[in-house]
Amino acid sequence: MSELDGKIDESIAELKQYVAFSPDINNAIKGLEQLKQELRNLTKENIDEVLKGVDEAYRSSFEFSSYIPKTFTTLKTIKEWLENKKASM
């Protein structure tokens, strides 16, 4: 889990450089911080909801992927990790 935490922290750092451009960036940062907590408390009961949120974030970040490549890649990695985790639960 610490590897994913590190990737999320890198994504937060990447997003912080764009805070002045859009208030949505603060929401994205808060979402990533919340995601870290959700990944730590992942259960069979909440994995679908967490996966849904990550999938939505991943899809909405696609058009900005050239500006936030680390964040885009991190969301893709977490999405794949959650799909594999769900299959093994």
Jmol script that loads the backbone (N, CA, C; Angstrom):
load data "model"
ATOM      1  N   MET A   1       0.817  -1.188   0.000  1.00  0.00           N
ATOM      2  CA  MET A   1       0.000   0.000   0.000  1.00  0.00           C
ATOM      3  C   MET A   1       0.867   1.260   0.000  1.00  0.00           C
ATOM      4  N   SER A   2       2.040   1.178   0.586  1.00  0.00           N
ATOM      5  CA  SER A   2       2.895   2.363   0.637  1.00  0.00           C
ATOM      6  C   SER A   2       3.329   2.820  -0.752  1.00  0.00           C
ATOM      7  N   GLU A   3       3.422   1.875  -1.692  1.00  0.00           N
ATOM      8  CA  GLU A   3       3.764   2.256  -3.062  1.00  0.00           C
ATOM      9  C   GLU A   3       2.646   3.115  -3.667  1.00  0.00           C
ATOM     10  N   LEU A   4       1.406   2.718  -3.429  1.00  0.00           N
ATOM     11  CA  LEU A   4       0.278   3.508  -3.931  1.00  0.00           C
ATOM     12  C   LEU A   4       0.197   4.852  -3.216  1.00  0.00           C
ATOM     13  N   ASP A   5       0.468   4.856  -1.920  1.00  0.00           N
ATOM     14  CA  ASP A   5       0.492   6.124  -1.169  1.00  0.00           C
ATOM     15  C   ASP A   5       1.510   7.082  -1.779  1.00  0.00           C
ATOM     16  N   GLY A   6       2.674   6.562  -2.105  1.00  0.00           N
ATOM     17  CA  GLY A   6       3.718   7.392  -2.707  1.00  0.00           C
ATOM     18  C   GLY A   6       3.292   7.950  -4.053  1.00  0.00           C
ATOM     19  N   LYS A   7       2.633   7.124  -4.854  1.00  0.00           N
ATOM     20  CA  LYS A   7       2.154   7.579  -6.164  1.00  0.00           C
ATOM     21  C   LYS A   7       1.072   8.658  -5.997  1.00  0.00           C
ATOM     22  N   ILE A   8       0.210   8.464  -5.021  1.00  0.00           N
ATOM     23  CA  ILE A   8      -0.829   9.470  -4.758  1.00  0.00           C
ATOM     24  C   ILE A   8      -0.187  10.768  -4.287  1.00  0.00           C
ATOM     25  N   ASP A   9       0.801  10.678  -3.425  1.00  0.00           N
ATOM     26  CA  ASP A   9       1.501  11.886  -2.960  1.00  0.00           C
ATOM     27  C   ASP A   9       2.166  12.623  -4.124  1.00  0.00           C
ATOM     28  N   GLU A  10       2.751  11.878  -5.047  1.00  0.00           N
ATOM     29  CA  GLU A  10       3.352  12.503  -6.236  1.00  0.00           C
ATOM     30  C   GLU A  10       2.286  13.193  -7.082  1.00  0.00           C
ATOM     31  N   SER A  11       1.131  12.578  -7.178  1.00  0.00           N
ATOM     32  CA  SER A  11       0.030  13.171  -7.943  1.00  0.00           C
ATOM     33  C   SER A  11      -0.465  14.444  -7.284  1.00  0.00           C
ATOM     34  N   ILE A  12      -0.570  14.433  -5.970  1.00  0.00           N
ATOM     35  CA  ILE A  12      -0.989  15.630  -5.246  1.00  0.00           C
ATOM     36  C   ILE A  12       0.004  16.762  -5.491  1.00  0.00           C
ATOM     37  N   ALA A  13       1.286  16.446  -5.424  1.00  0.00           N
ATOM     38  CA  ALA A  13       2.321  17.464  -5.689  1.00  0.00           C
ATOM     39  C   ALA A  13       2.196  18.007  -7.107  1.00  0.00           C
ATOM     40  N   GLU A  14       1.925  17.132  -8.059  1.00  0.00           N
ATOM     41  CA  GLU A  14       1.767  17.552  -9.446  1.00  0.00           C
ATOM     42  C   GLU A  14       0.561  18.487  -9.591  1.00  0.00           C
ATOM     43  N   LEU A  15      -0.538  18.142  -8.946  1.00  0.00           N
ATOM     44  CA  LEU A  15      -1.750  18.953  -9.054  1.00  0.00           C
ATOM     45  C   LEU A  15      -1.614  20.309  -8.380  1.00  0.00           C
ATOM     46  N   LYS A  16      -0.845  20.368  -7.311  1.00  0.00           N
ATOM     47  CA  LYS A  16      -0.718  21.621  -6.558  1.00  0.00           C
ATOM     48  C   LYS A  16      -0.201  22.777  -7.415  1.00  0.00           C
ATOM     49  N   GLN A  17       0.557  22.478  -8.430  1.00  0.00           N
ATOM     50  CA  GLN A  17       1.079  23.550  -9.279  1.00  0.00           C
ATOM     51  C   GLN A  17      -0.020  24.219 -10.110  1.00  0.00           C
ATOM     52  N   TYR A  18      -1.215  23.606 -10.156  1.00  0.00           N
ATOM     53  CA  TYR A  18      -2.320  24.143 -10.952  1.00  0.00           C
ATOM     54  C   TYR A  18      -3.459  24.711 -10.106  1.00  0.00           C
ATOM     55  N   VAL A  19      -3.281  24.793  -8.809  1.00  0.00           N
ATOM     56  CA  VAL A  19      -4.339  25.260  -7.909  1.00  0.00           C
ATOM     57  C   VAL A  19      -4.842  26.654  -8.301  1.00  0.00           C
ATOM     58  N   ALA A  20      -3.959  27.524  -8.706  1.00  0.00           N
ATOM     59  CA  ALA A  20      -4.356  28.894  -9.056  1.00  0.00           C
ATOM     60  C   ALA A  20      -5.210  28.961 -10.320  1.00  0.00           C
ATOM     61  N   PHE A  21      -5.197  27.930 -11.111  1.00  0.00           N
ATOM     62  CA  PHE A  21      -5.911  27.946 -12.384  1.00  0.00           C
ATOM     63  C   PHE A  21      -7.361  27.480 -12.289  1.00  0.00           C
ATOM     64  N   SER A  22      -7.669  26.674 -11.294  1.00  0.00           N
ATOM     65  CA  SER A  22      -9.029  26.135 -11.208  1.00  0.00           C
ATOM     66  C   SER A  22      -9.342  25.685  -9.788  1.00  0.00           C
ATOM     67  N   PRO A  23     -10.527  26.053  -9.298  1.00  0.00           N
ATOM     68  CA  PRO A  23     -10.925  25.571  -7.966  1.00  0.00           C
ATOM     69  C   PRO A  23     -11.159  24.055  -7.948  1.00  0.00           C
ATOM     70  N   ASP A  24     -11.371  23.476  -9.116  1.00  0.00           N
ATOM     71  CA  ASP A  24     -11.557  22.026  -9.193  1.00  0.00           C
ATOM     72  C   ASP A  24     -10.311  21.259  -8.772  1.00  0.00           C
ATOM     73  N   ILE A  25      -9.170  21.886  -8.875  1.00  0.00           N
ATOM     74  CA  ILE A  25      -7.916  21.230  -8.491  1.00  0.00           C
ATOM     75  C   ILE A  25      -7.924  20.915  -6.998  1.00  0.00           C
ATOM     76  N   ASN A  26      -8.421  21.849  -6.186  1.00  0.00           N
ATOM     77  CA  ASN A  26      -8.504  21.582  -4.744  1.00  0.00           C
ATOM     78  C   ASN A  26      -9.399  20.377  -4.468  1.00  0.00           C
ATOM     79  N   ASN A  27     -10.490  20.265  -5.204  1.00  0.00           N
ATOM     80  CA  ASN A  27     -11.376  19.109  -5.042  1.00  0.00           C
ATOM     81  C   ASN A  27     -10.667  17.821  -5.444  1.00  0.00           C
ATOM     82  N   ALA A  28      -9.875  17.887  -6.494  1.00  0.00           N
ATOM     83  CA  ALA A  28      -9.123  16.713  -6.934  1.00  0.00           C
ATOM     84  C   ALA A  28      -8.097  16.298  -5.879  1.00  0.00           C
ATOM     85  N   ILE A  29      -7.432  17.277  -5.293  1.00  0.00           N
ATOM     86  CA  ILE A  29      -6.454  16.984  -4.240  1.00  0.00           C
ATOM     87  C   ILE A  29      -7.140  16.345  -3.042  1.00  0.00           C
ATOM     88  N   LYS A  30      -8.266  16.910  -2.633  1.00  0.00           N
ATOM     89  CA  LYS A  30      -9.025  16.331  -1.511  1.00  0.00           C
ATOM     90  C   LYS A  30      -9.474  14.911  -1.847  1.00  0.00           C
ATOM     91  N   GLY A  31      -9.881  14.708  -3.096  1.00  0.00           N
ATOM     92  CA  GLY A  31     -10.288  13.376  -3.525  1.00  0.00           C
ATOM     93  C   GLY A  31      -9.166  12.363  -3.449  1.00  0.00           C
ATOM     94  N   LEU A  32      -7.970  12.785  -3.834  1.00  0.00           N
ATOM     95  CA  LEU A  32      -6.816  11.885  -3.748  1.00  0.00           C
ATOM     96  C   LEU A  32      -6.452  11.583  -2.297  1.00  0.00           C
ATOM     97  N   GLU A  33      -6.560  12.585  -1.429  1.00  0.00           N
ATOM     98  CA  GLU A  33      -6.290  12.347  -0.001  1.00  0.00           C
ATOM     99  C   GLU A  33      -7.313  11.378   0.581  1.00  0.00           C
ATOM    100  N   GLN A  34      -8.561  11.528   0.164  1.00  0.00           N
ATOM    101  CA  GLN A  34      -9.604  10.609   0.613  1.00  0.00           C
ATOM    102  C   GLN A  34      -9.353   9.210   0.060  1.00  0.00           C
ATOM    103  N   LEU A  35      -8.909   9.128  -1.172  1.00  0.00           N
ATOM    104  CA  LEU A  35      -8.618   7.837  -1.779  1.00  0.00           C
ATOM    105  C   LEU A  35      -7.560   7.077  -0.982  1.00  0.00           C
ATOM    106  N   LYS A  36      -6.553   7.780  -0.506  1.00  0.00           N
ATOM    107  CA  LYS A  36      -5.528   7.120   0.314  1.00  0.00           C
ATOM    108  C   LYS A  36      -6.165   6.435   1.515  1.00  0.00           C
ATOM    109  N   GLN A  37      -7.101   7.131   2.166  1.00  0.00           N
ATOM    110  CA  GLN A  37      -7.779   6.549   3.324  1.00  0.00           C
ATOM    111  C   GLN A  37      -8.650   5.353   2.921  1.00  0.00           C
ATOM    112  N   GLU A  38      -9.347   5.505   1.810  1.00  0.00           N
ATOM    113  CA  GLU A  38     -10.207   4.417   1.343  1.00  0.00           C
ATOM    114  C   GLU A  38      -9.391   3.172   0.998  1.00  0.00           C
ATOM    115  N   LEU A  39      -8.225   3.353   0.413  1.00  0.00           N
ATOM    116  CA  LEU A  39      -7.377   2.208   0.075  1.00  0.00           C
ATOM    117  C   LEU A  39      -6.876   1.511   1.328  1.00  0.00           C
ATOM    118  N   ARG A  40      -6.660   2.272   2.383  1.00  0.00           N
ATOM    119  CA  ARG A  40      -6.204   1.673   3.649  1.00  0.00           C
ATOM    120  C   ARG A  40      -7.318   0.878   4.322  1.00  0.00           C
ATOM    121  N   ASN A  41      -8.565   1.267   4.047  1.00  0.00           N
ATOM    122  CA  ASN A  41      -9.718   0.638   4.695  1.00  0.00           C
ATOM    123  C   ASN A  41     -10.580  -0.110   3.687  1.00  0.00           C
ATOM    124  N   LEU A  42      -9.950  -0.673   2.699  1.00  0.00           N
ATOM    125  CA  LEU A  42     -10.655  -1.354   1.623  1.00  0.00           C
ATOM    126  C   LEU A  42     -11.279  -2.658   2.123  1.00  0.00           C
ATOM    127  N   THR A  43     -12.553  -2.830   1.795  1.00  0.00           N
ATOM    128  CA  THR A  43     -13.259  -4.056   2.160  1.00  0.00           C
ATOM    129  C   THR A  43     -14.016  -4.579   0.945  1.00  0.00           C
ATOM    130  N   LYS A  44     -14.512  -5.771   1.089  1.00  0.00           N
ATOM    131  CA  LYS A  44     -15.333  -6.370   0.038  1.00  0.00           C
ATOM    132  C   LYS A  44     -16.594  -5.529  -0.194  1.00  0.00           C
ATOM    133  N   GLU A  45     -17.076  -4.901   0.871  1.00  0.00           N
ATOM    134  CA  GLU A  45     -18.300  -4.114   0.796  1.00  0.00           C
ATOM    135  C   GLU A  45     -18.109  -2.766   0.105  1.00  0.00           C
ATOM    136  N   ASN A  46     -16.917  -2.160   0.197  1.00  0.00           N
ATOM    137  CA  ASN A  46     -16.743  -0.814  -0.361  1.00  0.00           C
ATOM    138  C   ASN A  46     -15.883  -0.763  -1.622  1.00  0.00           C
ATOM    139  N   ILE A  47     -15.348  -1.891  -2.037  1.00  0.00           N
ATOM    140  CA  ILE A  47     -14.422  -1.859  -3.173  1.00  0.00           C
ATOM    141  C   ILE A  47     -15.099  -1.386  -4.460  1.00  0.00           C
ATOM    142  N   ASP A  48     -16.361  -1.765  -4.659  1.00  0.00           N
ATOM    143  CA  ASP A  48     -17.047  -1.318  -5.879  1.00  0.00           C
ATOM    144  C   ASP A  48     -17.192   0.201  -5.919  1.00  0.00           C
ATOM    145  N   GLU A  49     -17.519   0.789  -4.794  1.00  0.00           N
ATOM    146  CA  GLU A  49     -17.683   2.245  -4.729  1.00  0.00           C
ATOM    147  C   GLU A  49     -16.341   2.959  -4.925  1.00  0.00           C
ATOM    148  N   VAL A  50     -15.283   2.430  -4.338  1.00  0.00           N
ATOM    149  CA  VAL A  50     -13.954   3.022  -4.506  1.00  0.00           C
ATOM    150  C   VAL A  50     -13.525   2.896  -5.968  1.00  0.00           C
ATOM    151  N   LEU A  51     -13.729   1.745  -6.547  1.00  0.00           N
ATOM    152  CA  LEU A  51     -13.376   1.521  -7.952  1.00  0.00           C
ATOM    153  C   LEU A  51     -14.168   2.454  -8.865  1.00  0.00           C
ATOM    154  N   LYS A  52     -15.424   2.646  -8.579  1.00  0.00           N
ATOM    155  CA  LYS A  52     -16.257   3.556  -9.370  1.00  0.00           C
ATOM    156  C   LYS A  52     -15.703   4.980  -9.320  1.00  0.00           C
ATOM    157  N   GLY A  53     -15.326   5.439  -8.125  1.00  0.00           N
ATOM    158  CA  GLY A  53     -14.769   6.779  -7.980  1.00  0.00           C
ATOM    159  C   GLY A  53     -13.454   6.944  -8.722  1.00  0.00           C
ATOM    160  N   VAL A  54     -12.596   5.947  -8.638  1.00  0.00           N
ATOM    161  CA  VAL A  54     -11.310   5.995  -9.336  1.00  0.00           C
ATOM    162  C   VAL A  54     -11.532   5.986 -10.842  1.00  0.00           C
ATOM    163  N   ASP A  55     -12.465   5.170 -11.294  1.00  0.00           N
ATOM    164  CA  ASP A  55     -12.758   5.107 -12.723  1.00  0.00           C
ATOM    165  C   ASP A  55     -13.268   6.457 -13.235  1.00  0.00           C
ATOM    166  N   GLU A  56     -14.136   7.097 -12.476  1.00  0.00           N
ATOM    167  CA  GLU A  56     -14.641   8.415 -12.867  1.00  0.00           C
ATOM    168  C   GLU A  56     -13.508   9.444 -12.918  1.00  0.00           C
ATOM    169  N   ALA A  57     -12.642   9.426 -11.910  1.00  0.00           N
ATOM    170  CA  ALA A  57     -11.513  10.352 -11.883  1.00  0.00           C
ATOM    171  C   ALA A  57     -10.572  10.093 -13.055  1.00  0.00           C
ATOM    172  N   TYR A  58     -10.334   8.830 -13.339  1.00  0.00           N
ATOM    173  CA  TYR A  58      -9.460   8.455 -14.450  1.00  0.00           C
ATOM    174  C   TYR A  58     -10.029   8.974 -15.768  1.00  0.00           C
ATOM    175  N   ARG A  59     -11.306   8.728 -16.000  1.00  0.00           N
ATOM    176  CA  ARG A  59     -11.928   9.163 -17.254  1.00  0.00           C
ATOM    177  C   ARG A  59     -11.952  10.688 -17.372  1.00  0.00           C
ATOM    178  N   SER A  60     -12.219  11.381 -16.266  1.00  0.00           N
ATOM    179  CA  SER A  60     -12.276  12.838 -16.347  1.00  0.00           C
ATOM    180  C   SER A  60     -10.890  13.465 -16.469  1.00  0.00           C
ATOM    181  N   SER A  61      -9.852  12.739 -16.074  1.00  0.00           N
ATOM    182  CA  SER A  61      -8.495  13.280 -16.184  1.00  0.00           C
ATOM    183  C   SER A  61      -7.890  13.062 -17.567  1.00  0.00           C
ATOM    184  N   PHE A  62      -8.541  12.251 -18.380  1.00  0.00           N
ATOM    185  CA  PHE A  62      -7.990  11.895 -19.692  1.00  0.00           C
ATOM    186  C   PHE A  62      -7.660  13.129 -20.538  1.00  0.00           C
ATOM    187  N   GLU A  63      -8.571  14.096 -20.594  1.00  0.00           N
ATOM    188  CA  GLU A  63      -8.328  15.263 -21.449  1.00  0.00           C
ATOM    189  C   GLU A  63      -7.196  16.153 -20.939  1.00  0.00           C
ATOM    190  N   PHE A  64      -6.810  15.972 -19.686  1.00  0.00           N
ATOM    191  CA  PHE A  64      -5.720  16.764 -19.107  1.00  0.00           C
ATOM    192  C   PHE A  64      -4.440  15.952 -18.939  1.00  0.00           C
ATOM    193  N   SER A  65      -4.411  14.768 -19.492  1.00  0.00           N
ATOM    194  CA  SER A  65      -3.301  13.851 -19.253  1.00  0.00           C
ATOM    195  C   SER A  65      -1.944  14.408 -19.674  1.00  0.00           C
ATOM    196  N   SER A  66      -1.917  15.299 -20.652  1.00  0.00           N
ATOM    197  CA  SER A  66      -0.625  15.870 -21.051  1.00  0.00           C
ATOM    198  C   SER A  66      -0.120  16.881 -20.021  1.00  0.00           C
ATOM    199  N   TYR A  67      -1.025  17.443 -19.220  1.00  0.00           N
ATOM    200  CA  TYR A  67      -0.636  18.397 -18.175  1.00  0.00           C
ATOM    201  C   TYR A  67      -0.319  17.692 -16.863  1.00  0.00           C
ATOM    202  N   ILE A  68      -1.031  16.604 -16.619  1.00  0.00           N
ATOM    203  CA  ILE A  68      -0.864  15.887 -15.354  1.00  0.00           C
ATOM    204  C   ILE A  68      -0.573  14.396 -15.621  1.00  0.00           C
ATOM    205  N   PRO A  69       0.541  14.122 -16.269  1.00  0.00           N
ATOM    206  CA  PRO A  69       0.825  12.724 -16.647  1.00  0.00           C
ATOM    207  C   PRO A  69       0.996  11.780 -15.455  1.00  0.00           C
ATOM    208  N   LYS A  70       1.607  12.257 -14.367  1.00  0.00           N
ATOM    209  CA  LYS A  70       1.778  11.386 -13.198  1.00  0.00           C
ATOM    210  C   LYS A  70       0.425  11.027 -12.599  1.00  0.00           C
ATOM    211  N   THR A  71      -0.437  12.020 -12.488  1.00  0.00           N
ATOM    212  CA  THR A  71      -1.757  11.785 -11.906  1.00  0.00           C
ATOM    213  C   THR A  71      -2.561  10.835 -12.776  1.00  0.00           C
ATOM    214  N   PHE A  72      -2.523  11.050 -14.076  1.00  0.00           N
ATOM    215  CA  PHE A  72      -3.242  10.184 -15.005  1.00  0.00           C
ATOM    216  C   PHE A  72      -2.743   8.745 -14.891  1.00  0.00           C
ATOM    217  N   THR A  73      -1.442   8.564 -14.875  1.00  0.00           N
ATOM    218  CA  THR A  73      -0.847   7.230 -14.765  1.00  0.00           C
ATOM    219  C   THR A  73      -1.167   6.595 -13.415  1.00  0.00           C
ATOM    220  N   THR A  74      -1.128   7.389 -12.361  1.00  0.00           N
ATOM    221  CA  THR A  74      -1.448   6.876 -11.031  1.00  0.00           C
ATOM    222  C   THR A  74      -2.881   6.384 -10.967  1.00  0.00           C
ATOM    223  N   LEU A  75      -3.806   7.154 -11.506  1.00  0.00           N
ATOM    224  CA  LEU A  75      -5.207   6.734 -11.496  1.00  0.00           C
ATOM    225  C   LEU A  75      -5.400   5.441 -12.280  1.00  0.00           C
ATOM    226  N   LYS A  76      -4.710   5.322 -13.392  1.00  0.00           N
ATOM    227  CA  LYS A  76      -4.783   4.091 -14.179  1.00  0.00           C
ATOM    228  C   LYS A  76      -4.222   2.910 -13.384  1.00  0.00           C
ATOM    229  N   THR A  77      -3.105   3.119 -12.728  1.00  0.00           N
ATOM    230  CA  THR A  77      -2.479   2.073 -11.917  1.00  0.00           C
ATOM    231  C   THR A  77      -3.395   1.638 -10.783  1.00  0.00           C
ATOM    232  N   ILE A  78      -3.987   2.600 -10.096  1.00  0.00           N
ATOM    233  CA  ILE A  78      -4.875   2.279  -8.977  1.00  0.00           C
ATOM    234  C   ILE A  78      -6.126   1.565  -9.474  1.00  0.00           C
ATOM    235  N   LYS A  79      -6.653   2.004 -10.592  1.00  0.00           N
ATOM    236  CA  LYS A  79      -7.829   1.358 -11.181  1.00  0.00           C
ATOM    237  C   LYS A  79      -7.520  -0.114 -11.470  1.00  0.00           C
ATOM    238  N   GLU A  80      -6.403  -0.374 -12.100  1.00  0.00           N
ATOM    239  CA  GLU A  80      -6.012  -1.755 -12.409  1.00  0.00           C
ATOM    240  C   GLU A  80      -5.766  -2.555 -11.132  1.00  0.00           C
ATOM    241  N   TRP A  81      -5.134  -1.929 -10.138  1.00  0.00           N
ATOM    242  CA  TRP A  81      -4.860  -2.603  -8.871  1.00  0.00           C
ATOM    243  C   TRP A  81      -6.170  -2.985  -8.193  1.00  0.00           C
ATOM    244  N   LEU A  82      -7.137  -2.049  -8.191  1.00  0.00           N
ATOM    245  CA  LEU A  82      -8.433  -2.330  -7.571  1.00  0.00           C
ATOM    246  C   LEU A  82      -9.178  -3.449  -8.301  1.00  0.00           C
ATOM    247  N   GLU A  83      -9.110  -3.454  -9.617  1.00  0.00           N
ATOM    248  CA  GLU A  83      -9.763  -4.518 -10.391  1.00  0.00           C
ATOM    249  C   GLU A  83      -9.158  -5.877 -10.049  1.00  0.00           C
ATOM    250  N   ASN A  84      -7.846  -5.946  -9.925  1.00  0.00           N
ATOM    251  CA  ASN A  84      -7.182  -7.190  -9.548  1.00  0.00           C
ATOM    252  C   ASN A  84      -7.514  -7.586  -8.111  1.00  0.00           C
ATOM    253  N   LYS A  85      -7.538  -6.605  -7.234  1.00  0.00           N
ATOM    254  CA  LYS A  85      -7.863  -6.850  -5.831  1.00  0.00           C
ATOM    255  C   LYS A  85      -9.293  -7.386  -5.710  1.00  0.00           C
ATOM    256  N   LYS A  86     -10.198  -6.769  -6.431  1.00  0.00           N
ATOM    257  CA  LYS A  86     -11.604  -7.207  -6.387  1.00  0.00           C
ATOM    258  C   LYS A  86     -11.728  -8.648  -6.863  1.00  0.00           C
ATOM    259  N   ALA A  87     -11.008  -8.992  -7.900  1.00  0.00           N
ATOM    260  CA  ALA A  87     -11.067 -10.354  -8.428  1.00  0.00           C
ATOM    261  C   ALA A  87     -10.534 -11.384  -7.424  1.00  0.00           C
ATOM    262  N   SER A  88      -9.627 -10.948  -6.552  1.00  0.00           N
ATOM    263  CA  SER A  88      -9.036 -11.890  -5.598  1.00  0.00           C
ATOM    264  C   SER A  88      -9.753 -11.902  -4.247  1.00  0.00           C
ATOM    265  N   MET A  89     -10.771 -11.068  -4.095  1.00  0.00           N
ATOM    266  CA  MET A  89     -11.491 -11.034  -2.804  1.00  0.00           C
ATOM    267  C   MET A  89     -12.543 -12.120  -2.730  1.00  0.00           C
TER     268      MET A  89
END
end "model"
wireframe off; spacefill off
backbone 0.3
color backbone group
